[in-house]
Amino acid sequence: MSDTINSRTQQTPDPVSRRATVLQVLPAMVTGGVERGTIEMAEAIVNAGGRALVASSGGPMVHELTRVGAEHITLPVESKNFFVMRKNATRLAELIRKESIDLVHARSRAPAWSAYWASKRTNTPFITTFHGTYSHGNPFKRWYNSVMTKGDRVIAISSFIAGHMRKIYGVRRELIRLIHRGVDMFRFDPEKVTAERLVKLSTQWNIPDGVPVIALPGRLTRWKGQLVFIDAIAKLGRKDICCLLIGSDQGRVEYRKLLERKIRENGLEGVITIVDECTDMPTAYMLTDLVVSASTDPEAFGRVVCEAQAMGRPVVATNHGGARETVIEDETGWLCIPGDADSMAQAIAKGLALSGEKREKMAARAKEHIRKDFSKEAMCAKTLEVYNEVLTLGS
């Protein structure tokens, strides 16, 4: 197959001989990092001269897809029912033939099985992105997860994930392509956050003047470490700070109540506030002096840690998973022992004790670090290279 996407369209006038059509498949276009990455890659495909299709069950982010020039096909690919998955395979095979799709890129397990079967039927190149560790405690789970390793090439979003794939699933090194997730440096640019946005969000969250602000962004779920964070703040023994838990409980009402009770029991009602989901994270980061990622389980990548650094904010993260690859100790932030409130409190204290000069140096180092190694542009360019690699395998 000779169709390729030119990942260097901006630098070379050579046109693509015939537009390659790439189909990305995921459960839904609701919210989250996988969905954001799908949109970013769809835009990159279009900008490089290709044609971008996305199959999902739909959602509010579909309009963003169409805005970047991609086409959305609504299919019930979020279903984990085996019979629906087999029927989706037939639907996708028909779509591949009808739209002359050159390559299929799967990003989640249930739709990946359907896409894998459809690709086999139509002899279409197939790649996957392994986005997480996934539960793998029994043979059935490992079999179900294994579809994410069946691509002609398998994209790992961190070295941590690449190692996990090799250890648990025996994926051969030569099939793995390491492509870290990327931060949109245009959106996460401190210079673009206006005073009006800062005042609006500060007022909404009732942030007091003149006190250090510490934020822990992340949905309210136990493994994100909010309970450890509350313990760490209690151990600091300071009341002259403002701490924000930024994230939706997504229906986990009992866990939210547990957090609220723990805040009360530690006498931290005026210190720690749950502010729910935020639609303007660049401004949220700019309001903070320190951003914390307290995950007790390893993050596959850890987008929050990179976004905060892109905004020039020092970070504290737990010392496992993707954070080990994105935080430079004492230069852009600090790593602490997972699940250890004392270790986290010590790291937070370091962040709060920064001098103005040291803070400025860390901010500059953090922004350059993310721009160089973890930008959206780098992620998209490397993914296009993988597309080209697979598209030319049979040529």
Buried (B, 14 or more C-beta within 10 A) or exposed (E): BEBBBBBEBEEEEEEBEEBBBBBBBBBBBBBBBBBBBBBBBBBBBBBBBBBBBBBBBBBEBBEBBEEBEBBBBBBBBBBEEEEBBEBBBEBBBEBBEEBEBBBBBBBBBBBBBBBBBBBEBBEBBBBBBBBBBBEBEEEEEBEBBBBBBBBBBBBBBBBBBBEBBBEBBEBEEEBBBEBBBBBBBEEBBBEEBEEEBBEEBBEEBEBEEEBBBBBBBBBBBBEBBBBBBBBBBBBBEBEEBBBBBBBBBEEBEEBBEBBBEBBEEBEBEEBBBBBEBBEBBBBBBBBBBBBBBBBBBBBBBBBBBBBBBBBBBBBBBBBBBBBBBBBBEEEBBBBBBBBBBEBBBBBBBBBBEBEEEEBEEBBEBBBBBBBEEBBBBBBBBBBBBBBBBBBEEEE
